[in-house]
Amino acid sequence: MIKSNKALARLIALLLAFALVAAACGGDDDDDAADENTETTEEGTGGEEGGDTEEGGDTEEGADTEEDDGEGGISTDAPDDGDAEAVAGGTIRMGLEADVDGLNPVTSALSNPGLIMSGAVFDTLAEYNEDNVAVPYLAESFTPNDDFTSWTLKLREGVTFHDGTPLNAEALRVNFETVIADPLVGLAVAPFYPKVDEGAFEIVDDLTVTYNLLEPDAYFPAALTGQLGFVASPAWLAAALEDPTLNQEPVGTGPFVFDSRSEDSITRFVRNDNYWNGEVLLDAVEFVPVTDGDVMASLLLEGELDTLATTNVGAIDTLAGAGEDQVINILDDSGEESFAQMNTSVAPFDDIRARQALTHATRADDYRTLINIGVTREATQFFTPDSPYYNPDIEHLTDMPELAQPLVDEYCAEFADNCSDGKINMELQWSGPSVVQTRIADLLIEGWEPFFNVERQELLQDQHIQETAFGQYNVVTWRTFGAPEVSKDEVWISCKTIGGISLNWVKFCDEERDALWAQAKVSQDPAERAALYQEWSANLNEDYLYIFFNHTLWNNAITPSVKGLCSRVTPEGEPLRCTGNGRVWFNTAFLSE
């Protein structure tokens, strides 16, 4: 057993957070911006279902948040700015679910709050447009070769970092090679590229580079919309390697320039008067971590915050009940899924019968009703019902305890040493201390205990992440997936990412399933892609690896005075998405009474 080690846990958390954004998820995997009963979330970037963000807290029944009708996701249109005239000046203050350990895109654990803050000071090479297609942003163009194994990227001319360093091919080389060479972060990136000395990255000219891939990928630019796509000043990166305190003082090309940072208090950025993609109107943006979602919602309603990002269903319910004269709710549940996952590398869940029995015995309906107070949508698979990849024929067989007993009897007859008193022995692990996580554990165990002897294990968040990464668990509650371009979720499900530290958390390899995924990464026929992902999803369901609960609901709430939030465009004028998996950008925002 690997001992708990704070430094190691921070490194693992960094890896897990980076893995998410390197896969272009566009949001964090951390559900642990917990209430006052939960440990600090700085290291909490591995995607565990912790705290009372997604699950909410002790809230009343009868949530009146907008519900899905089965045809489309829970979402609202972009806020209507009306005839508001763009006004320069003012500071927007945003509430975040947690703080992060630094703001260096090649060394820091950028969970959702880190991605949001980094989006103020850094630009990404690509951004998602309103149709969730990755388009050039800091890059001017992306050009693939004939078989999509190489992509040539041309940078925009005349862009400089905040310290005056030019954005050029050499800057990209420094950023890419620093990431891929990192002994931990590189684990999330290296499986998809040749070795650096074998041509993973080539400089063509001062503004042009080529990325060479191990496998064809027709959707590669989407990999550059998240942390892997942030480009930092190479001069600053070199200085930060010598003085790690500089990780708190980022230098990018973005619309705002670093001003000050007090961890777990306020991080402040001021206007970049020389921004390359249009005039920035705000004087400054300030980010404030507020780990209690209910408190954060109250601060917004009281005028102490101008905007926030939360998955706390209690806070979402409260904000949904406020009038539009107080708050405008931008809701989206098209991203991550929440589930319990089983470690297939060790007994008892290396046997499908044990996985089936646990799934059948799970009270998923009660989870959604009692924990998520009916606010979130049911999840039965990797995709939402409005996705073209959703497979309507999948049967996710939870809430069927009558199917569990024969499987348990058969398993225990064969593996008596893994059973006691006719029940399968197992452990449920979660992050705490947390009132909500204990409620979740109680609910799940109540459904499982007729068939399983469940040992409870509540760990501090850093150790919980560590043990999950090393496969030292039976079952954990978790949250992940959710890339707008679904092929970028490969890091979580591929055979290539199974190892000593595994990003394929369940440690289950299916070469046939990987082959379907590889075909979908190349296909440009929407109907063919849909069929491939539907077949992939059915295949996944048959292996009983995940017990799905719900689709994560994000709210990017704003006060009515915040305008222009959804007016971002590329230099060519193509509209970009307003929010995604909690992320939001402020280069076109302004304040108006």
N, C-alpha and C positions, 0 to 999 in steps of 0.2 A: 504494500500500500504506500503510495506516495504521500509524504507528509504535507500538511498545509503550509504554504510558503507565500507570504504576501507579495514578494517581488515576482515569483513565478506566476502567481495568479494574475498579477497586473499584465505580465507579458502575454499570458494566454488570453486574457480579456482583450488585449490589443489585437491579437491575432484574429479572434472571433469577430470583433467589430470590423476589422479591415476586410476579413473574408466576405462579410456581408456586402460592403460597398464595392469591393473589387468585383463582386458578382453583379454590380449595378442594381442592387435592390432599390436604391434611392431612398432608403430609410433605415432606421435602426432596428435592431433585433431585440432590444432591451425592453422588457416589460416591468422593470423593477424600480420605477420611480415611485417608491412606496410611501405609505403613510408614516406617521411618527413611530410606528412599531417596527419599521424595517431598517436594516442597516444601510449605510451610505451606498450609493449606486455608482460611484466612480469606476469601479471595475466591472460593473454589471452590463457588459455588452455582448454576452453570449446568447441572448435570446430566451432566457428562462422566464417562465411565467411567474413573476414574483410580485410582491407588494400589492397595492390596490389600484393599479392603473387600469389594465384592461378588465380585470374582474370587478372593478369598482370596490366599494367598501360597504359599510352598513348603511344602505340606502333603502328607501321605502319602495314597495311594489307599485306598479302602475306607471312605469316610465312612459312619458308621452313623446319621446324622441321619434322622429320620422322613421317609419318602418318600411321595409322592402315589400314590394308586391309580388316578388318572384320573377319579375321581368328585368329589373335593373338594380344596380347597387344602391345602397344608402348614400346619397350624395346630394349636394345642392349646387346650383349653378354658381358661377363666379359672381361676387357681389356687384350690384349695380351702382356705379359711381355717379350716375345721373349727370347733371350738368356741372359737377364740381370742377372748379378751375384749379389747375395744378399750382400749388403754392410752395415756394422754397422755404426751408427752415424747419425747426422742430426736431424732437427726438421721439422715436418709437421705442417703447419698453416692452419686451416680450418675456413671458413666463415660460420656463422650460421645466421638464420633469426631473432633471438632474443636471449635474455638472460633469465634466470629463477631465481626464488627467493631463490634458494638453491639447494643443491645436496644431500639431505638426502632422500633415497628411501621410508622412512615411514612417512615423514612429508612434503616433498617439492613437488611443482607443476612441475613435470617433463614432460613438453611438448616435442616436437621433439628435440629441442636443448638440453634439459636436459637429454633426453634418450641417445643422442649421446655422451655427455660429461660423463655421468654415465657409459657408456659402456667402457670407458677407465680405470676407477678406480674400477668398480665392474664387477663381472661375474654373469651370470644368471644360474639358476639351469638347465635350458634346453635352447637349441638353435634350430632354424630352419635349416634343411639341404637344399640342393639345390632343393629338391622336396617339400619344405614348410611343411615337417613333423617334429614335435618337437622331438628332440633326446636328450639324457642325455649329459650335459656339465659339470657344476660344480658337478652335481649329477653323480653317476656312473651307476645307474639303476633306473627304475620306474617299479613297479609290481602292477597290479590291482588285486582286488579280483574278484570273478566270475561274479558279476553283475555290476562292475565298480563303486560301491559306495564308495570304499576305495582304496587309492593308497599308496603303501609303497615305500619310496624313500631312497636309500642308497647313502651316500656321498662318495666322493673319499677320500682316506686315505692320511694324511700328508700335507694337504693344510692349510696354515695359512693366517691370515689377515696381512695387512701391519704393524700393530702394534704388531705382534707376537702372537695375540690371536688365538687359534686353531679354525678351521672350524669344528663344530661338531653339534650334534642334539640339544644341548642346544642353540647354536647360532641361529639355524633355529626357535626354539621355541620363542626366544625373538623377532626376526624379525616378525614372523607370528602373534603372540599375540599382539604386538604393533600396527600392522596394523588393525587387525580385531576389536580391542577395541577402536580405534579412533572414536570419535563421528561423524565425517564427513567422513573421508576416509573409515571407516568401512561400510558405507552405500553401497559402491560399491562392497564389498566383502562378508559381512555377509549374504545376501540373499541366498548364495550358500553353506553355511556351517552350521552345528549345532552350538550352542553356545559353547564357549570355555570350560565352565564347564560341558558341555554335550558331550565332546569328539571330538571336531573339529580337534584337533591335538594331536597325541600321540607319545611319545618317546619310541622306541623299544629298542635301545641300543645306544652307544655313537655316532655311525655314521648312525643310521637308525631311520626314523620317518614314521608315517602314517598320511595322510590327509584323513579325513572322510567327505563325501559330503552329501548334502540333496537329490540330485538326481543323477542317474547314468550318468557317463560321460566317454566315451571311449577315449576321446581326452584331458583329464585333463592336461597332461604335457605341452600342448601349453599355459596354463594359467601361466606358470613359465618361459616364454621367455621374458617377459617385466618387468615392475616395481615390480610386486609382486614376480618375480623371482630373483631380485637383492638381494644379501645377504651382509649386512653391519656388521662390527665388533660390537658385543654387548657391548663391553667396550666403544667404541666411541658413540654408540646410547645412552647409559646411560649418558655419559658426555654431549652430545648435548642436552639432556632434561634439564640438569642443566644450560647449557650455549648455547643458540640457535645460537650464532655466529659461533659455530662449524659446523652448517649445511653447511657452505661454505667450509669446509675442510674435505671432505669425506675420509673414511677409508674402503677399501674393500679388495678383493683378486685379483684384476684385473692386467692387464699387465703394467699399469702405476700407479705411486704413486703421490698423490697430492703434488704440489709444491707451487703454489700461485694463487690467484684469486682476480681480481678487477672487480666487477660487472659492466656490460655494457662496459667492456674493454677487458681484456685478462684473460682467465683461462688456467693455465699451469700445465701439468702433466709430470713427468720424468720417465724414464725406471725403471721397477721393475726387478732388476737383479736376483731375486729369483722366477720368475713367474713359476707357476706349470705346464703350458701347453706349454713349449718350449721357445726358446730364443727370446727375444724382441730385435729388431735391432735398432729402432729409439732411439735417446737420449731423445726426448721429443715430445709431441704434444701440440699445443696451439690452443685454440678456441676463435674466435673473432666474436662477434655479429655485423652484418651489416644489419640494418633494411631496407635499400633501396636495392631491388634486382638488379636494374641496376648498382648501385655502386659496389655491391658485384661481379657481373660478370666482371666489368671493372678491379677490383683489381686482379681477377684471371688472366685475360689476360695480365695484366701489371706485373705479377710475384710477387705481394704482398701476394697472397694466393696460396696454393698448391692444395686445394680442397674446395668444398662448397656443400651445400645441399639447393635446392630451389624449390618452386612450382611457382615462378614468371614467367608467360609465356613470358613476355618481355625479361627477363634475359635468359630464355631457348632458345628463338628465336635468341638472340644475340650470345649465345655460340654455337648454332647449325650452325651458319654461319662462325664460326672460323675454321681454318684448324686443322688437327690432330697434326700438329707440335706445336699447341698452347694449345689445350684442347681435352680431350677425354670425351665424354658425356655418362653417364650411365643412361639411361632413363627407367622409369617404371610407368605405370598407372594402375597397377593391384590392388591398394589399395583402398583408400577412395573414396567416391562419394560426389559430391557437389549438393546441392538442397535447395529449400525453404521448410520449414516445418510449419505445422499448428497445433495450440494448440486446441485439441478436447475437452478440459475440460470446455471451456467457449464459449459463443456465439460470432460470428456466426458460428464458425467452429466445434461446437458440432453437427452440422447438415451436413450430407453428401452432400446435394445439394449445400451448400455454398462452400464446398471443391471441388466438381466437377466443379462448375462454375469458380472458381479461376484457377484450373488446365487448363481448356479449354482455358481460356483467356490469359494464360502465353505465352509470346513470347520467347520460349526456343531456337528456331533456331537463333534468333537475338542475344540472350545472348551468344551463342557459337561463333557466327561470330564477333560480335562487341566488346564484352568484352574479350573473350578468343582468338580472332583473328584467329580462325580456327585451333589452335594448339592442343587442347585437343579433346578427343573422346566423342561423345554423350553418355550420360547415360540415359537409360529408366527404369532401375531397379537397385536392390541391387548388381547385378553381372555383370561382364564384358562379352562380347560375347565369349571370349575364355574359360570362366569358364565352367566346367561340370555342374554347377548348373544354368546356364543361361537358361531362359525360352523364347524361340523364339516366343511364341504365345502371349506374353504380349503386349498389346497396351497401350502405355503411351500417353494419349490424350491431349497433349499440342497443341498450335497453331491452335486451332479450336474454335474461338470466336463465331461462329454461333451456337454452342451448349450451350453457356453460358446463353443467354437471357431467354429462357423458364424456366431454373432452378432458375434464379434470380426472375423472375415474381412469380413463385410458392412459393418461400421462403418468399418473401416480402408480399404476400397475407396472409400468415399464421403468420408471425412475423413482423408486421408493425412497432413495436417499435425499431426494429433493422435495419430499413431502412430509407432512406431519398430520396425523389424525385425518387422513383422507383429503387434505388440502395442500395446494402447492405453496411452497415457501418463497417469499419475495420481499423486496424492499421498495418503498416509495420515498423518493427524495425530493425536497423542495428547499427554496431559499427563504430564510427568515432571520430573526423572529418577525412574524407578520400575522396579524389577526386574520386577514383574508386568506392567506395561504393555508393557515390551519383549518379554516372553514372548508376550503377546497379539499384538503386532505381528508377531513372528516367525511365529506360527502362521497368522495370516490371510494374510500375504504368501506363505508357502509354498504355500498353496492358490491364490493369485491369480497368482503370477509366471509360470506357463505362458502366461497370456493378457494380462497387464498388466505394464508397466514401472512399478514402484512406487517413488516417491521417499518416503523416510521423513522425517517432520518431528516431532521431539519438542520441545515448547515448555513453558516454565514455565507453570504453571496459569493465571495471570492473562492472559497473552497468548493462550493456547489458547482461553479463554472469549471473549476479545475478538474473535479472528479468526472464531470460529464465529458469534458474534452478528452480525458484519458480512458473513457469507457468504464469507469468504476461506478456503475450504477445498474439498477434493474429497470426502473421506470422513473421518469421525471416529467413534470409539466413544462411546456416549452412554447416558443413562438418563433416562427421564421417563414421563409419563402416571401413572396410578394413583389418580385421584380416586375416592373411594368412591361419589360421585354422578357418574357418568361424564360427564354433560353439562358439567361444570366443567373437563374437559380440552380444551375448545374452543380455548383460547388457543394450544395447540401445533399445531393443525391447520387453523385457519381462514384463509381468504383475507384476512380483515380484519387479521391480525397479521403480514402480510408487509410489510416496509419496509426502510429503511436499516439499522436494527437490527431483526432479524426474530426473533420468537418462534416462528413457523412455520419451524423451523430449516432444513427442506429447501427452503423457498421454492417450494412447489408449490401452485398454486391450482386447485381444481376446484369450480366453482360448483354442479354437480350434487351433489357430495358434501356441500357445505355445506348445501344444501337438505334433504338427508336428515337431517343433524344438527339443523337448525332444527325439522323436524317432530318429531323425538324429544324435543326440549326442551319441546314443548308437550303431547305425548301423555301421557295418564294411564292408558292401556290397556297393561298389562304385555306382552301378546302383540304388540301393535302396535309398542311400543318395541323389543322383542326383534327383530322382523322388520326394523325400520328400521336398527338398529345392525348386524345381521348383513349387510344389504345394503351398508351403509356400509363395513364391514370388508372385504367381498369387493371392493368398488370400490377401496379403498386398496391391497389386495394386488396388484391388476392393474397398478398404477402403479410397483411395484418401487422404493419410496422408502426402506424400512427393511429391514435384514437382522436379524431377531430371533434372539436367542440364548437368553435365559432370563427367567423371572419372578423378580424380586428377592425374596430371602428375608431377612426381618428377624427378629432375636431380641431380645426384651425380657426378658433373663434377670434373675431376682431370687434372692436368698438366701431360705431358708425363714423367716427372721425377719420378712420384709416381708409384712404382712397388709393387707387392706382396699383393695388397689390397684384392684380391679375393682368397687368398691361405689359408684361415683359415680352420682348420680341428679340429675334436674332438681328444682327446687323442688316440682313436682307429683308427684315420685316416680317418674318414668320412668327406667329404667336406661339408662346411657350406655355406649358401647363402652369397653373397657378400654385397648386400645392400637390404633394405626393408623399404618402406614408409619413405625414407630419411635417415634412420639409416645406419651407416657404422662403421667398427671396424678397429683398427690399429695394432693389436698384431703381424701380419705377414708383415706389410708394411715396405718398405725401400725406400730410395731416390737414384736414379741413373741418371747420366747425359746422 
